[in-house]
Amino acid sequence: MKEYTCLKIKDWAVEDRPREKLLKKGIISLSDAEIIAILLGSGTRNESAVDLSKKVLKSASNNLNELGKLGIPDLTKLKGIGEAKAITIMAALELGRRRKVSEIINKKKITCSNDVFELFQPIIGDLPHEEFWILLLNRSNGIIEKFKISQGGVSGTVIDVKIILKSAIEKLASSIILCHNHPSGNRNPSTADDSITQKLKTGADLIDIAILDHIVVADTKYYSYADEGKL
């Protein structure tokens, strides 16, 4: 029986090879698989880098957001993906996240709940555990700083009101926006979320600091207490 051997990238027409295609037509012309193929650099004996990249994408339901949730152990389960290739993929996805965060930070000013979501989604949207963050703002709603307050498990994390208010006072913040994630993908706040929001609002009011919003990030969607009239 004749052994099947796939067509290698070097055997493709020049204009169809990912690197050459990028140079000739620009990076926007490349598919997700072709971009990942450039990162991988090579395929296997029987798969081109593009074929291997398609397999990587398929393992994440052809969704880059889902791919961003995979760790090195997940990626290295795929034949042809060793530790070095897995690290390269993870590093590229992390750069994408940091770029999104930098764009919001450079904007400096928060104007709506979506601004907060776009800032924190790349940071906590893909996590398998809960994290609670705060965003400190000045009187013009300009960003002073963001802080991770706590990290917990799949179903919750512990929040210390004193630490949050202390951070706001030290940075002379005029207002605070609260943010945490739901790894379950359910955007609706829990009773515990409602309780800590009210507790923080009561405490902040005493020192003349406003709680402007509490955003619950659930993968690619979010819930805003302010937008829902719950503050």
C-alpha positions in Angstrom: 0.0 0.0 0.0 1.4 3.3 -1.0 2.2 5.7 1.9 0.3 9.0 1.8 2.5 12.0 1.9 0.9 15.5 1.9 2.0 18.4 -0.2 4.6 20.5 1.7 4.4 24.3 1.8 7.6 24.5 -0.3 5.8 22.7 -3.0 2.9 25.2 -3.1 2.7 28.1 -5.5 4.9 30.9 -4.2 1.9 33.3 -3.9 0.1 30.7 -1.7 2.9 30.2 0.9 2.1 32.1 4.1 5.3 34.1 4.4 5.3 35.0 0.7 1.6 35.7 0.7 2.1 38.1 3.7 4.9 40.0 1.8 2.9 40.2 -1.4 -0.7 40.9 -0.1 -0.3 42.0 3.5 -1.0 40.2 6.8 -4.7 40.8 6.5 -4.8 38.4 3.6 -3.8 35.5 5.8 -6.2 33.1 7.4 -5.9 32.2 11.1 -4.3 28.9 10.2 -1.7 30.6 8.0 -0.7 33.1 10.7 -0.3 30.2 13.2 1.7 28.3 10.6 4.2 31.2 10.4 4.5 31.0 14.2 5.1 27.3 14.1 7.7 27.5 11.4 7.4 23.9 10.4 5.0 21.0 10.3 5.6 17.3 10.6 6.7 14.6 8.2 3.2 14.1 6.9 1.7 17.5 7.6 2.6 21.0 6.4 2.7 23.8 9.0 -0.7 25.0 7.8 -2.2 21.6 8.2 -0.8 21.3 11.7 -2.2 24.8 12.4 -5.6 23.8 11.2 -5.5 20.9 13.7 -4.5 23.3 16.5 -7.5 25.5 15.6 -9.8 22.5 15.4 -8.9 21.5 18.9 -10.3 24.9 20.0 -13.4 24.7 17.9 -11.8 27.0 15.4 -12.2 29.8 17.9 -9.2 32.0 18.8 -10.8 33.0 22.1 -11.1 29.3 23.0 -7.5 28.7 21.8 -6.4 31.4 24.3 -7.7 29.2 27.1 -5.5 26.3 26.3 -2.3 25.7 28.2 0.9 23.9 27.3 -0.4 20.5 28.4 -3.4 20.9 26.2 -1.5 21.9 23.2 1.3 19.3 23.5 -1.4 16.6 23.4 -1.6 17.3 19.7 0.8 15.3 17.5 3.4 17.6 16.1 3.1 20.2 18.8 6.0 20.1 21.2 6.7 22.3 24.1 8.5 25.0 22.0 5.7 25.3 19.5 3.1 25.4 22.3 5.0 28.2 24.1 5.2 30.2 20.8 1.4 29.9 20.3 0.8 31.0 23.9 3.2 33.9 23.7 1.6 35.2 20.5 -1.9 35.1 22.1 -0.6 36.8 25.2 0.8 39.6 23.1 -2.6 40.0 21.5 -4.2 40.3 24.9 -1.7 42.9 26.1 -2.2 45.0 23.0 -5.9 45.2 23.7 -5.2 46.2 27.3 -2.7 48.8 26.1 -5.2 50.4 23.8 -7.6 51.0 26.6 -4.9 52.2 29.0 -3.6 54.7 26.4 -7.2 56.0 26.0 -6.9 56.9 29.7 -10.5 57.8 30.2 -13.5 55.5 31.0 -16.7 56.6 29.3 -18.9 53.5 29.6 -19.2 50.0 30.8 -17.9 48.6 27.5 -14.6 50.4 28.1 -14.1 48.5 31.4 -15.0 45.2 29.7 -12.5 45.8 26.9 -9.8 46.5 29.5 -10.4 43.5 31.7 -11.7 40.9 29.2 -8.2 40.1 27.9 -6.9 39.8 31.5 -9.6 37.7 33.1 -12.0 36.6 30.4 -10.1 33.3 29.6 -9.2 32.3 33.2 -10.3 29.0 34.7 -10.6 30.6 38.2 -12.1 33.8 39.6 -10.1 37.0 40.1 -11.3 40.3 41.6 -9.9 43.5 40.2 -10.5 47.2 40.8 -10.0 50.2 38.6 -9.1 53.5 40.3 -10.2 56.7 38.5 -9.7 60.4 39.1 -12.4 63.1 39.1 -12.5 63.1 35.2 -12.8 59.3 35.1 -9.2 59.0 33.9 -7.5 55.8 34.8 -5.1 56.1 37.7 -4.3 52.4 38.1 -5.8 48.9 38.1 -5.2 46.3 40.9 -5.8 42.6 41.3 -7.4 42.3 44.8 -7.7 38.5 45.0 -7.6 35.2 43.2 -9.8 32.3 44.1 -11.2 29.0 42.7 -13.7 28.2 40.0 -16.7 29.4 42.0 -15.5 32.3 44.0 -12.8 34.5 45.6 -12.5 36.3 48.9 -12.7 40.1 48.8 -11.4 42.3 51.6 -13.2 45.7 51.6 -10.5 47.3 53.7 -7.8 46.5 51.1 -9.9 48.0 48.3 -10.7 51.2 50.2 -7.1 51.5 51.4 -5.8 51.3 47.8 -8.2 54.0 46.7 -7.2 56.3 49.5 -3.5 55.8 48.9 -3.9 56.7 45.2 -6.2 59.6 45.9 -8.9 58.1 43.7 -12.3 59.8 43.3 -14.0 56.7 42.2 -13.7 52.9 41.9 -14.9 50.4 39.3 -15.1 46.8 40.5 -14.6 43.9 38.2 -14.4 40.1 38.4 -14.9 37.1 36.2 -17.2 34.1 36.1 -15.3 31.1 34.6 -18.7 29.3 34.2 -19.6 31.8 31.4 -22.7 32.9 33.2 -22.8 36.7 33.2 -25.4 37.1 35.9 -24.2 38.2 39.3 -24.7 36.0 42.3 -26.2 36.9 45.7 -22.6 37.1 47.0 -21.7 39.5 44.2 -24.7 41.7 45.1 -23.7 41.6 48.8 -20.0 42.6 48.3 -21.1 45.4 45.9 -23.4 46.9 48.4 -20.9 46.5 51.2 -18.2 48.3 49.2 -20.6 51.1 48.1 -21.6 51.7 51.7 -18.0 51.8 52.9 -16.8 54.0 50.0 -19.7 56.5 50.5 -18.3 57.1 54.0 -15.0 58.4 52.6 -16.5 60.3 49.7 -15.4 57.8 47.0 -17.9 56.6 44.4 -18.4 53.1 43.3 -19.2 53.7 39.6 -19.8 50.2 38.4 -19.2 46.5 39.0 -18.5 44.5 35.9 -18.9 40.7 35.7 -16.9 39.3 32.8 -18.1 36.0 31.4 -15.9 35.0 28.5 -16.9 37.4 25.7 -19.9 39.0 27.4 -20.5 41.0 30.6 -22.9 42.3 33.1 -22.8 45.9 34.3 -24.4 46.9 37.7 -24.6 50.5 36.5 -26.2 49.7 33.2 -28.8 47.5 35.0 -29.6 50.3 37.5 -28.3 48.2 40.5 -26.0 50.9 42.0 
